[in-house]
């Protein structure tokens, strides 16, 4: 049975190239699923698949800095892929396509459950050195990424289902089926939106962008107001990451369909290029400069421009701290902590997903005494087993919070999918402050 076949409109993105990705249920090992890649390029001499598609590891051979680098054809139950780590000397990249001689390139591999970001690497001998600017990194012309401006994203993506017969183990069950499409009646919509933001330098002067998710019933129930979640990307990304690389709309649809959360509006802003205090940065343009904006500067800009714009231009959204949340991954998780510490009265729920730990002025006993509301919020802190840890400051204050450790997790999208899912299941819109009984 073909689960997911992706074919698209060639002329929109590339002349002389086309591609397809097919996810097939095989009912046999090693994973129960195979993925067929086909790519047409009559001028290429070599084509690799990279751009986020990683080799695999297992938790017996993985640390914060190293991993096993298994070929997916050697998959065993419990293996997972995790970003980071140094390629061993002489390592051969496993995802190399073969040509039929007429410019049709193909590759088939088993893959377990999860989200897979990928791009085609043209005439490139070392995947980390391929780029869009040189023309060596090409997103799938027939599965273009979800993006605001062409070039804002550097990978396409697809999702593979879970098969417990081949993928489950006693200690690790990496089942990401909650990121597959929900039943049709629960599928919301997601779109990229430009909004007025004085001083913004991308995608246009005084114009910035966000991705907006609206639940399926949005606007269909007269007089109903919906809770609002702000969901941030991380360093080196933008507001379209959560949909393109994380399938957040499917995760939200499934959380709503299962009754874990009320139908919720999600705003996914972009924190680069808010002003000209730092050089312009565009994810797919290596000629721009990567520099991290300070969390306090992002917060101040959002408070001045983003939050008022959403309140004025996104109807049917409730307007009180008791129905607003802020969550984010990596540097966006650090930003969520910034909102918790300095926009305490604007949100009642906070999700810190693999939060970055650099340059943090932790809330201390003095801050808690001056602002007791810090101890009365819905805090959820999550990270991967091979990720960084952020919880000690909250433990030291006796502030109640929930946490999640993804047993297969590195600093990567499968971990952040897991964290968003459990944030919804256990924490979001649930009564707080959290205690030992919350979520049980």
N, C-alpha and C positions, 0 to 999 in steps of 0.2 A: 504494500500500500504506500503510495506517495503521500507524505505528510505535508510537505511544503515545497512547492516548485515556484521559483521566482524567475519570471521573464518580463522584460519591460520594453520601454520605448527607446530604441537605440538612438534615434536622431536627436533626442534632447541633450545628450551628454557627450557623445563621441561619434565621430564619423570613421567608419572602417573598423570598429571594434564592437563586439557584443559579448554577452556572458550569460551564464545561468548558474544557479545554485539549487540543487535538489536534495532535500533531506528524505531518505528512504528508510522505512521500517523493514528490517531484514529478518527479525525473529531468530537471530543467531548471534553468537559471540563475534567480537569481544564485547560490544556494547548494546547490541540489538538495533543499532542505527548506523547507516553510512551516509556520507555527504559527498555528492558528485559536484565538482567544479568544472565548468567549461568556460573558456575565454578565447575569443578570436582576436588575434593580432598578427597580421601578416609580415610585420617588419621586425618583430622581437626575435632575439637569438636565445634568450633565456627568460623564463617567467617563474618566480617564486610566489608563494602566498604568505603574506605577513600582515603587518598593520594591526596587530592585536591578537592574531591567531598564534598561540604559544604551544611549545612542547609540554609534556606532562611531568608530574612528580608524584610522590606519595609522602605521607606524613612521617615515615621512618627515615627518609632521606632529604628532609626539607628543614631549613632554618630561616632566619630573617634574611640571610644573604645568599644562600645556596639552595640548589634543588637538583633533582636527578636528571632532568632533560631527556625524558623518555619519548620515543616516537609513538604517536597515537596508535599505530598498528600493533604496538606491544602493550596496549592498555590492559590493566588488570583491575578488578573491582576495587574501588576506593581511591584510584588515581584521580588527580585533579590537575588543572593548570593554574599556575601562579606566576605573576609578573616578577621581574627582578632577578638578580643573580647573574653571575658572569658566565658566559659561554665557555665551556672547556676548550682547551687548545685542540684544533683539528676537528671541532664539532661540525657535522654535516647537517644543515638545516633540513628537517624532514619534509617540508611542504614544497617540493619542487615539481612543477607541472611538466608533462611530456607533450611533445608536438607530433601531430600525424604527418608533418611535412608540408601541409598546406596552410599553416597558420592557425590551426585549431588546437588549442592547448587544453589538457584535461588532467584531472587528479581526483582520486577517490580515497577517502579515509574514514575509518570508524571514529565517531565522537560520542562521548557521553552527554548527559543532560547539561544544559547551560547556554549562556549567551556567548556568541562568537563574533568578534569584530575582526574584519579582514580587509586587505587591499591587495591588489596585484602589483608585484615588484618586477619592473621591467629591466632586463640586462643589469641586474644588481647582484654583486657577489657577497655583500655583507648587509643583511636586512636593516640594521639600525642606521645605515648611511643613505638609504633610499628616501627621496622626498618628492612632494608634489611639484615643487618649484622646478626641479631638474627634469620632471616628467617621468621619473622612474617609479613613483608611487601613484597608482591609479585606483580610485574607488570604482566599484563595480558599475559599469555604464548602464546596466539594466536593473540594478538594485541600488539606486543612488541613496546616500544617507539622508536622514532628516536633518535639514540645516536651514538657516535663515538666508545666507548668501552662499552661492556656490564657492567652495573652497574653505568654508568655515569648519568643515569636518574632514577627517583624514581616513575614515574607514566606513565601510558598509557593515551590515550585521545580519545575523540570523539566529534562531533559537532551536535547540535540539531537545526533544522530549526525553523523559526518564523511562527506563525499563528495569524494574526491580529484579528481574531474572538474571540480568547480566551486570548491573551497575551497583547494586546495594551490597553493603557489608555490615558486619555487626557494629563496627565503630564509626564508620562514615557513610552516610547516605546523602549524597549531593543531588537532591531532587529539586529541580527548578521549574516544575510544571506550572507553578503559580505565575510564571511569566509568559505562558502560552496564551493565545487569545481566549477570552472569556466567552460564555454563551452570548449570542448576538444581542439579546435584549439588555445586556449589561455593558456593552462596549461604548465607552465615551469617545470623545474626539480630542485630538491634540493638534495644535497649530502654532506656527511661529508668528509672533506679533511684534511690530515696531511701535515704540512709544516715545513721547516727547521727554527728553532728558537733557536740559541745557548743559552744554559743555562736553557731551559725548562726542567721541571721534570715530566711532564705528557702530553701525554700518554707514552712517552719514553724520554730518555735523548736527549736533543737538538732537540726534535720533539714536536711541538704543534699542535693544531687542530682548525679548523673553519668549519662552515657550509656555503655552497655556493649555492645561487639561481641563475639560468640562465633562462631568459624569453624564451617563446616558440620560438620566431624568432631568438634567439641568434645564430650567425654563419651562418645564412641562407641568409643574405643580404650582398653581396660582398662589402667589404670596409667599412661597417657601424661600427661605434664606439658607445658603450652604456654607459650611465651615471652609476655611481657607488655609492651605498648607503652602508655605514657601519652601522650595526644594532646590538647594544649591549644588552646582558642579564643584569640581576641585581645580587644583593648579593645572595650568596648561589646557583647560577646557573652555566650554561655553554653555549657555543655557539649553542647547539642544542635546547635550550629552545624555541626559537622563532618558530621553526617548530613543535616541539613535543607538546608544551603547548599552542602555539598561532596560529598555522595554517597560518603562514606568507606567505607561497607560494600561498595559495588560495587567501589571501587578495591582494597580489601583482598581481596575475593573473587577479582578478576582477577589480582592479584599472586600469590595462592596457587595459582590454577588454572594460571598460566604457569610455576610453579616458581621464581619469583623469591625468595619467602620461605617459610619453614615456616608452617603454620597458627598464627595469633597471636591472642591475646586483646587487645582494645583497651579501655582505660578513658579516657573523655573527661570530666574533671571541670569544675566551674565555679568560677572564682576570685573572683567577687563574692559579697558577703553572707556571707562565712565567719564574721564576727563583727560587732559593732556599732561597731568603731573608725572606720568610714566610714558615711555615710548609706546607707540601702537603695537598691539600684539594680536595676530590672527593665527589660529591653530594650524591652518594648512599653508601658511606663508612663512618659510624659513628666513625671509629677509626682514621680518619684523622681530622685535626684541622681546624676549621672555623676561618679565620681572614681576614679582608678586606684589599686588597692591595690599596695603596694610588693612587688616580687618576693621579697624576703627574708621578708616577712610571710606571703605565700602559701606559700613553701617550708616554713616552720616549721609552719604549720597542716597542710599535707599530711603532713609527717613525723609529726606528733602524732596526726592523726585519719584521714586518707584512706588512707595506705599500710598502716597496721595493719588498717583495716577491710577493705580489698581482700584482704590476706593471709589474714584470718580467714573471709571470707564468699564469696570467689570460688574454688571448688575447681578442681583440675586445672591450677593455674598454678604454674610452677616458681618457686623462691624463692631466687634468687641474682643478683648483678649481671650475670653472664654471660648471662642471659636476660631482662634488663630494659632498656627504652629509654624516653627521654623526648623528645618533640618538640612543637613548637607554632608557631603563626603569630603574627606581629606582637608584641604584648605577651606572648603565649604563647611566641614564639621567644626573647624576652628572659628569660622564666622558664626556658626550657630552658638558657640560658647560666648562669642562677643555679644550676640543678641541677648543671651541669657544674662550676662553681667551688666549690660548697659542699655538694653531696650526691654528690661524686665517687665515693664507694665504694658507692653504692646502684645506680647505672646504669653500663652499659658503652657504650651508644650514645646519641647525642644528635642530634636534627634541629632545626636553627634555620631556620625558614621565614620569610623576609622579617622577620627579627628587628628589633624596635624598638631604637633606639640611644640613647634618653634615659637619663641617670642610670646609666651603666654604669661599674662599677669593674672594669676589665679585668684579667684574669689577667696578671701580669707575671713577669719572670725570677725575682724573689724567691719568688713564690707557686709557680712551677714547681719551683724548687729545694727548697722546703719540702714539696711534694706532687708527687713525680715521676709519680704516677698520672695527672695532668692531661695528660701527654704520651703516654699509652697508652690512649686511648679512641677510639671510633668516632664522629668528628665529621663532620657533613654540614651545610653552610651553603648556603642557596639564596635567591635573590631574583629579582624581575623586572627587566627592563632599565629600567623606569621606576619603580624602587623604591629603597629605601635599601640601603646597603652596610655590612657588619659585619666584614669578613674581615681587616682590616689588623692587628689585635691578634694574631691567631693566626699570621699570616705572620711578624710580628716576632719571635715566640718560636720559630719553626721547628717548630711543632706540625703534624703531618700531618693533613690533612682533605680531604674532597671538597667540591666546590662545583657549583652549577648556576645558570645564568642563563637564565631563561625569556625568549626573545626577544620575546614578545608581552606580557610581564607587567607589570602594575601591581600596586598593593596591593589585590588582589581575588581572588575565589574561583577563577577559572580558573588563576591563577598558583599558588595553594595546592594545587589538585588536581594540577597538574604537579609541584610540589615533593614532595608525598606519594608520587606514583608513582615518581619517580626516587630518592627516599630508599629505597624498597623495592627497586627494581631494582639500585641500585649500592652501597648502604651498609648497610641494616638487616640485622643478624645475619651480616654478612660479616666475615672476619678483619681485624683491625686491629693496630697503627696503620696507617692508610692510607699507601700509597706511590704513586709514579708509575705502578706497574703495577696498582694496585687498580682493579677494574672494567673492565680491558681484556681 
